Every structure is written in structure tokens, then in C-alpha cells.
């Protein structure tokens, strides 16, 4: 039968669009049929979703599509995105689909596809999925349909995996007051209970998954001013903010200051490396992408560890982690990857590690952050496509500005000096590029980006 035209964004990160426009249940059903045949090979599939009002509708559509091609569906309900790959591994399933548009507003929804290795599908698998979607397919007859069952144990399994890795006795002794803002998303179903189980005194804000998001759900500084006020009013030692599918984490200190998502990975790496140092291990590896803050190198050096960098993108970081047997990884968007839990971003282990580190270190959280060298970072989007970046990058390499720089060309061009860097890369989702610079001060980072933009003869589209 003829397939519906795809009018939404499709990448290894999933299929995402506005509900009722690009993203609709018939498309979700048909794409799930293609996924069931091409990626899951008609095996068992884990199905999860976040708390969006459209999620239940899409879950029924996805389950129907999977069953129609012979897949057994294991529906784990409203869960963080990382819970899906955790359950793929736990139940030895053939794959998994999470229904979530991540940090996008409530008008959006998406399908995120995982393979049997409990990782996001890669480019080759995406091509196979899309070619299968384009081919004519028929549903199986009544005696070949897949089964459907619900599993309500997934959140417990996820939580227990984390509790086994953290020094609960120390946290129970300190009993820090922690505010958690889950933006009424999937984190609402696990984060408050996890923090209590760790030994925290928990203050909840927007932890009702039956309610809509109370604001723009991306955990940026401008979106969480109310949360910062609540941290101060409640006397919390720290505030955590999740996005709707609870894979990213932002942090607020006890004064109500948003410290920035770049610090999330740095603090979690410090916590993990401190654990390893106590165990006598000093040669660990941490991985991140080329556009993440150099604060990570500062922390790694403190514990005798090293940092390896990859192209931008969660899958690329995971590849680097697996190649180097890394103990921790992630990106500067608040995404933390602890391979002991899952090969993907998980804000739950992120919160646990930060609380553990806070209790180990003593003092106020703001003091802990102040002990990390700080830099100014400037990000901008410019009107350059991928070909233009490739053609114009030699201008930067050969420019007087870069006479003392080292270069990394894994992903666009990154120029690195002893105290600063600038990275120019093409976007993977639109005909535009990013210029990201980091220097001892924000003014110096902005000036560096401006110089590079002029060399590339590019115009700014918008700020960060």
C-alpha cells in the first residue's frame, strides 16, 4: 500500500514534527511497521513515552504498527528516554521506540528509535528504515500478529541500577535538601522517588505528569527563573531541572543561580573520577564532543584522567566512549552518559552523581562550582551551508589569527590555543552552521567568534 509522505524532520535522533501536521498517528503507525520489519526484525520491542497529551494516541498507533508486522510489544508507559534502552538490555529485546519530542514544546511529538544494542539507530540503520518505509508492505494475517503486554517494573529497574552505584549512607547522613523540577515530564515518575531513596530531603516543583508543561520545557536560563526563586525560598542546597524526556539536566545553585548546562557533565565527571580515585584508579578516560567546554580537561587533570573528543552528536560520543573504554561521557547540553547505566544520556544518574559529589565535598554547592576554572563561551548560528564551510575553512587555517593554533578537523574545523578555542561546523539538521568560541572571558570569546565569522564572510542568523 502507498505510504504517507514524510513532512517532518527525520534523522538518527528520530522522527519529529508538529502534532496533527507533520506528525500524525497514521505516519507513526506506518513508520513503526517499517521499523518492526527493518530494525527489530519482527522481534520484541520496548515501547515508552513521555507525558505529552498526544503521547497515548501515538503509543496506540505505534503498538498497532508493530503488532501488524509480528512484533511483540512491551509497553512500559511514561518513562524517561534512557529507560527504554535500559529495558532493551534487561529483557533482551530486539529494539525500542520512545515517543517524545525531548525539549520541544507540547505542540510537538516524535519517535526515537533504538536498536538491539540499546543504542540510537545509526545512519545505515536509518537508511534501511526509510527504504523499508518507502516499499510496499502488507500487514500479517490474524495468526501472525504480534502480542501486546504492559510492564510496570521499568522505572524500578532503572532506579535500582543507579542506587547500586551511589554511596547512599553518606547522602543519608548529610540529607541535603534538593529541589527537583521535572516540568511535568517523564522525570516526574522517577526523579523525586530516586532522590528520596538516595537520602535527600526533596522539594517537588512541576512533578505531575498528568498536567501540561508549565512553560517552554527546554531547561535554559531564561526558562527556569521561577525554579531559581523556588530554590531560594525553600532553602534547598541545590536545584535540578529536567527536560520532558528526562535525558538532559540543568542545575541551579543554592542562591538561585542557573549555572549552565556546560557544568552538568563537568560535575558528573568530577564525581565519577573522585569515586575512581578513592578506588586507586587514576588513568580513566572521559569523552565529549568538540564543542563542549574545556572545563572538562581541567577536571580530568585534577584526577589524572584524560579527555577524548569526538564529532558533535550523542552517537559520536558513545562511539568514542566504547572505543576508549571511557568511564563517563556526554555533551555540553546537560547530557551525561554513564556506561554503567546506559549508552545514552540520563539525567537520573546525573543527579545522583552530583548529589554524591556535593556530600563528599562539603560546603555550599556554589563554592563547589567556584573551584572549577570558568570561561566565557559564545555561540551563534551563521548563514553557511556544509559546502561553504568546507570551501572556506582553508581561509581560517591559513589566516594570521591561527598561526599558533592546533587544528582538529573531525567535524568542521576547530582551532585550539593554550587558553581558548573556536569551532566552526555545519549543522546536521538545517542549511546553516555554528560558530562556538570559548576564551577566558565572554568578551574575548565573542570577539574571537566575530573574527572567525569575518574570515568566513558569514552573516549571523540568530544568537544562541
C-alpha positions in Angstrom: 0.0 0.0 0.0 1.1 3.6 -0.7 2.9 5.3 2.3 2.2 8.8 3.6 4.6 11.4 2.6 7.0 12.3 5.5 6.6 16.0 6.2 8.7 16.2 9.4 12.4 16.1 10.4 13.9 12.6 10.3 17.4 11.8 11.5 19.3 9.3 13.7 17.8 11.2 16.6 14.3 10.3 15.4 11.3 11.5 13.5 9.9 14.8 14.9 7.1 17.1 13.9 4.1 19.2 14.9 1.2 17.0 16.1 -1.6 17.0 13.5 0.6 18.5 10.8 3.9 16.8 10.0 3.5 14.3 12.9 0.3 12.2 12.9 -0.8 8.8 14.1 -1.1 7.2 10.6 2.5 8.2 9.8 3.6 6.8 13.2 1.8 3.5 12.6 3.3 3.1 9.2 6.8 4.1 10.3 6.6 1.6 13.2 5.7 -1.1 10.7 8.8 -0.3 8.7 10.9 -0.2 11.9 9.4 -3.6 13.1 10.5 -5.2 9.8 13.8 -3.5 9.2 15.4 -2.9 12.6 13.6 -5.1 15.1 13.3 -8.0 12.5 9.8 -8.7 13.9 11.2 -9.4 17.4 10.1 -7.9 20.8 10.1 -4.1 21.0 10.1 -1.9 24.1 7.6 1.0 23.9 7.8 4.1 26.1 6.6 7.7 26.0 6.9 11.0 27.8 3.9 12.8 29.4 2.7 14.8 26.4 -1.1 14.8 25.9 -0.6 13.3 22.4 1.7 10.5 23.7 -1.1 8.0 24.5 -2.5 8.3 21.0 0.9 7.8 19.4 1.6 4.9 21.6 -1.5 3.1 20.4 -0.6 3.9 16.8 3.0 2.6 17.3 1.9 -0.5 19.1 -0.6 -1.3 16.3 2.0 -0.9 13.6 4.5 -3.1 15.4 1.9 -5.8 16.1 0.8 -5.7 12.5 4.2 -6.9 11.3 4.6 -9.5 14.0 6.5 -7.7 16.8 5.7 -8.4 20.4 5.1 -5.1 22.1 6.2 -4.5 25.7 4.7 -1.2 26.8 6.5 0.4 29.8 4.3 3.5 29.9 5.5 7.0 30.8 9.3 6.8 31.3 12.4 8.8 30.7 14.0 8.1 27.3 17.0 6.3 28.8 14.6 3.8 30.5 13.8 2.4 27.0 17.3 1.2 26.2 17.8 0.0 29.8 14.8 -2.3 29.3 16.0 -3.4 25.8 19.1 -4.7 27.6 17.2 -6.0 30.6 14.7 -8.0 28.5 17.0 -8.8 25.6 14.5 -7.2 23.2 15.1 -6.6 19.5 14.8 -2.8 19.9 12.7 0.0 21.3 10.8 3.1 20.4 10.4 6.2 22.7 7.6 8.6 21.9 9.0 12.0 22.9 10.0 15.3 21.3 12.5 15.9 24.0 12.9 19.6 24.8 10.4 20.8 22.2 7.2 22.4 23.3 4.0 20.5 23.8 2.8 21.0 20.2 5.5 18.6 19.1 6.0 14.9 19.3 8.5 12.4 17.9 9.5 8.8 17.6 13.0 7.9 18.8 14.3 4.5 17.5 16.7 2.2 19.3 18.4 -1.0 18.1 19.0 -4.3 19.8 22.3 -2.9 21.2 20.3 -0.5 23.2 21.6 2.5 21.3 20.0 5.0 18.9 19.9 3.7 15.4 22.9 4.8 13.2 22.9 6.3 9.7 23.0 3.0 8.0 20.0 1.7 10.0 18.1 4.9 9.4 18.6 4.5 5.6 17.3 0.9 5.9 14.3 2.1 7.9 13.4 4.7 5.3 13.9 2.4 2.4 11.6 -0.1 4.1 9.1 2.6 4.7 9.0 3.5 1.0 8.5 -0.1 -0.1 5.0 -1.6 -0.3 4.2 -3.6 2.8 1.2 -5.7 3.9 0.0 -6.4 7.4 0.2 -10.0 8.6 -2.9 -12.1 8.9 -4.6 -12.7 12.2 -2.4 -15.7 13.1 0.9 -13.8 12.6 0.2 -10.7 14.6 2.5 -9.7 17.5 1.4 -9.7 21.1 0.9 -6.7 23.4 1.7 -6.6 27.2 2.3 -3.9 29.7 5.3 -3.9 32.1 5.2 -1.6 35.1 8.7 -2.6 36.5 10.9 -0.4 34.2 11.2 2.6 36.5 12.1 0.4 39.5 14.8 -1.4 37.4 16.2 2.0 36.3 16.2 3.4 39.8 17.9 0.3 41.3 20.7 0.4 38.8 21.5 3.9 40.0 21.2 3.2 43.7 23.7 0.4 43.4 26.4 2.8 42.3 26.0 5.6 44.9 27.1 5.9 48.5 23.7 6.1 50.0 25.0 6.1 53.6 26.9 9.4 53.1 23.9 11.1 51.5 21.5 9.9 54.2 23.9 11.2 56.8 24.0 14.7 55.1 20.4 14.6 54.0 20.7 17.6 51.6 17.6 19.5 50.7 17.1 19.2 46.9 14.5 20.8 44.6 13.5 18.8 41.5 11.7 20.5 38.6 10.6 17.8 36.1 8.5 20.3 34.0 5.6 17.7 34.5 7.5 15.4 32.1 8.6 11.8 32.3 11.1 12.6 35.0 8.2 13.2 37.3 7.6 9.4 37.6 11.1 8.6 38.8 13.2 11.6 39.9 11.5 12.6 43.2 11.5 8.9 44.4 15.0 8.4 43.3 16.3 11.4 45.2 14.4 10.3 48.3 15.8 6.8 48.0 19.3 8.3 47.9 18.6 10.1 51.2 17.7 13.6 50.1 15.1 15.9 51.5 13.1 16.5 48.4 11.1 19.6 47.3 9.0 19.0 44.2 8.1 21.5 41.5 6.1 20.5 38.5 6.2 16.8 39.0 2.7 15.9 37.9 2.8 14.0 34.6 -1.0 14.4 34.1 -0.5 18.2 33.7 0.9 20.0 30.6 4.3 21.7 30.6 4.1 24.9 32.7 6.5 26.8 30.4 8.8 26.3 27.5 10.3 23.0 28.6 13.8 23.4 27.4 15.9 23.9 30.6 17.7 27.1 29.7 18.4 30.0 32.0 15.6 32.2 30.7 13.0 29.4 31.1 13.8 28.5 34.7 13.8 31.8 36.6 10.8 30.7 38.7 12.7 27.5 39.6 15.6 29.5 40.8 13.3 31.6 43.0 11.8 28.4 44.5 15.3 27.0 45.3 16.0 30.1 47.4 12.5 30.2 49.0 12.7 26.5 50.0 16.2 26.8 51.4 17.4 24.0 49.0 21.1 23.2 48.7 20.7 22.6 45.0 18.1 22.6 42.3 17.7 20.2 39.4 15.8 20.8 36.2 14.9 18.1 33.7 13.6 18.3 30.1 10.4 16.4 29.2 12.0 13.1 28.5 14.5 13.4 31.4 17.7 12.8 29.4 19.1 16.3 29.9 19.9 18.0 33.2 20.4 21.6 34.2 21.5 22.7 37.7 20.7 25.7 39.9 22.9 26.6 43.0 21.6 27.5 46.5 21.5 31.2 45.6 19.0 30.5 42.7 21.7 31.0 40.1 21.5 28.9 36.9 25.0 27.6 36.5 24.6 26.4 32.9 24.3 23.0 31.2 28.0 23.0 30.4 28.7 22.4 34.1 26.5 19.3 34.2 28.9 16.9 32.5 31.9 18.5 34.3 30.4 18.0 37.7 29.3 14.4 37.0 32.8 13.6 35.6 34.3 15.1 38.8 32.0 12.9 40.9 32.8 9.7 38.9 36.6 10.4 38.8 36.5 11.1 42.6 34.9 7.6 43.1 37.7 6.1 40.9 40.4 7.9 42.8 39.1 6.5 46.0 39.4 3.1 44.4 43.0 3.8 43.4 42.3 4.3 39.7 43.9 7.4 38.1 44.1 6.8 34.3 40.5 7.0 33.3 39.1 8.4 30.1 36.2 10.8 29.7 34.7 11.6 26.3 32.8 14.6 24.9 32.3 16.4 21.6 34.5 19.2 20.1 32.1 22.0 21.1 32.0 21.2 24.9 33.8 23.4 27.4 37.5 22.9 28.2 36.4 22.8 31.9 36.3 19.1 31.4 40.1 19.0 30.7 40.6 21.0 33.9 38.6 18.5 36.0 40.2 15.5 34.3 43.7 16.8 35.0 42.8 17.1 38.7 42.2 13.4 38.9 44.9 12.2 36.5 42.4 11.4 33.7 42.3 12.3 30.1 39.7 13.7 27.7 39.0 12.4 24.2 36.8 14.4 21.9 34.5 13.3 19.0 32.3 15.0 16.4 29.1 16.6 17.8 26.3 14.2 18.5 25.4 11.7 21.1 26.1 8.7 18.9 29.5 10.0 18.1 30.3 10.5 21.7 29.2 6.9 22.5 31.3 5.6 19.7 34.3 7.4 21.2 33.5 6.1 24.7 33.2 2.5 23.5 36.5 2.8 21.5 38.4 4.1 24.5 36.7 2.3 27.3 35.6 5.6 28.8 34.1 5.8 32.3 32.0 8.9 31.5 30.8 10.9 28.5 28.4 13.5 27.4 27.9 16.9 25.8 27.6 20.4 27.0 23.8 20.4 26.6 23.3 18.8 30.0 23.6 15.3 28.6 25.5 12.8 30.8 26.3 9.3 29.7 27.4 6.7 32.3 28.0 3.4 30.6 27.3 1.5 33.9 23.6 2.6 33.4 23.0 3.0 29.7 24.8 4.0 26.5 22.8 7.3 26.3 22.0 10.5 28.2 20.4 10.0 31.5 19.6 12.9 33.9 18.8 10.4 36.7 22.4 9.2 37.1 23.5 12.8 36.6 21.5 14.0 39.7 22.7 11.1 41.8 26.4 11.7 40.9 26.1 15.5 41.6 24.4 14.9 45.0 27.1 12.3 45.8 29.8 14.8 44.9 28.2 17.6 46.9 28.1 15.4 50.0 31.6 14.2 49.5 33.0 17.8 49.1 31.1 19.5 51.9 30.2 23.2 51.9 27.8 25.1 49.6 27.2 24.0 46.1 28.2 27.4 44.8 31.5 27.0 46.4 32.0 23.6 44.7 31.3 25.2 41.4 33.6 28.1 42.1 36.5 25.7 42.4 36.1 24.8 38.7 38.0 27.2 36.4 35.5 29.2 34.5 35.5 30.5 30.9 33.3 32.6 28.6 31.5 30.8 25.8 29.9 32.4 22.8 27.6 30.5 20.4 26.0 31.8 17.2 24.3 30.4 14.1 25.5 31.7 10.7 24.3 31.5 7.1 26.8 28.9 5.8 25.9 25.5 4.4 28.1 22.5 4.7 29.8 23.0 1.3 30.6 26.6 2.1 32.2 25.6 5.4 34.4 23.1 3.6 35.4 25.5 0.9 36.1 28.4 3.3 37.8 26.6 6.1 41.3 26.9 4.5 40.9 30.7 4.9 40.9 30.2 8.6 43.7 27.7 8.7 46.0 30.0 6.7 45.0 33.2 8.5 47.4 35.1 10.7 44.9 34.6 13.6 45.7 30.9 13.6 49.4 30.9 13.2 49.9 29.4 16.7 46.8 27.2 16.8 46.4 23.5 16.7 43.6 22.1 14.5 41.0 19.4 14.7 39.1 18.6 11.6 36.9 15.7 12.7 33.8 17.9 12.5 34.3 21.1 10.5 37.3 23.0 11.8 38.3 23.6 15.4 41.2 25.9 16.2 42.8 25.5 19.6 45.2 27.7 21.5 46.5 27.3 25.0 43.7 29.4 26.6 40.9 29.5 24.0 39.4 27.7 21.0 36.8 28.3 18.2 34.8 25.6 16.4 33.1 26.1 13.0 30.8 23.3 11.9 27.8 22.7 9.6 24.5 21.9 11.2 23.2 18.4 10.7 19.6 19.5 10.5 19.5 22.7 8.6 21.4 24.7 5.9 23.3 26.7 8.5 26.4 26.5 10.6 27.6 27.1 14.2 30.5 29.2 15.4 31.3 28.4 19.0 34.2 30.0 20.9 35.5 29.7 24.4 38.0 32.1 26.0 39.0 33.4 29.4 36.1 35.9 29.2 32.8 36.2 27.4 34.0 39.4 25.7 37.1 37.6 24.3 35.0 34.6 23.2 32.6 36.9 21.4 35.5 38.8 19.7 37.1 35.5 18.6 33.8 34.4 17.0 33.4 37.7 15.3 36.9 37.5 13.8 36.2 34.0 12.5 32.8 35.0 11.1 34.5 37.8 9.2 37.1 35.4 7.8 34.3 33.0 6.6 32.4 36.0 5.2 29.3 34.8 7.0 26.3 36.6 8.5 24.7 35.8 11.8 21.2 34.3 11.6 20.4 34.4 15.3 22.2 34.2 18.7 22.5 31.1 20.8 
